[in-house]
Amino acid sequence: MSLAVVGVAFPNADGSNRQFEIMLCHAGEMVRLVPEPTNKKDRHAIAVFSTRGVQIGYVNAERAPRVGALLASYDAQAVFQRVADFGAWIRVSFDGQAPALTDAMLVEPEEPDIAPPDPEPDFYPDEIWPDD
């Protein structure tokens, strides 16, 4: 399962910089998931730490409750996947084995070449009035 790591713009309590730590991480490097049931903002919060013990962010809040339940029931392993615009991606396996990364997981998907629709087209059709 690939999970988004968010909250990277906030400083850590010890003053370390999450974004800087993310830049030090490389694909396949182990990361640690730490549930924070006493977190004041979200009791389901799951902090993500690098191998150097520096927090790089949190598992996305939408996924955190499910991931927390899986962490409590299974032997999870997690690795750094890649840097993203919003923070980072990690890959988690709940079968006790290190997650596998494919080449496709290590790059940002390309945007499709389809142009978005014009929000204000230059053509406005005439109204069709009912016949009297």
C-alpha positions, 0 to 999 in steps of 0.5 A: 500500500502506498501512503501519502506523508503530509504535514511536512511544512511544520517544524519538529519539536526538536527544531529539525526540518521535515522537508530537509530530512525528506531530501536525505531519504532515498527509495527503499530506505526503511521508515518507522510508523508511530501511532499517536493516540494522544495527539490533540489534533487527531487521535488516529494520527500516525507519525512517520520517522526516517531511519535517522529518527527524524520525523518527516510528517504524518500519514494522511488523515483519511488513511490513518484510522485504517492504517492504525488498525492494521498496525495493531493487528499485523507486522508492518514494514515501511519504506520511503518511496519518493518525494512528492509536491505535498511531501512524500510517498511511503510504501507499507507492507502488512505481511512482515516483509519489506515492501517491494518498489517498482520503477513506476512507483519511483517517478511522478506520473505524467500529466495527460496531454488532454487540454482542460476545457475552457472555463469561459468559451468565446462562443455563446449560442443564442437562446432558443425562444418558444414559438408563439 
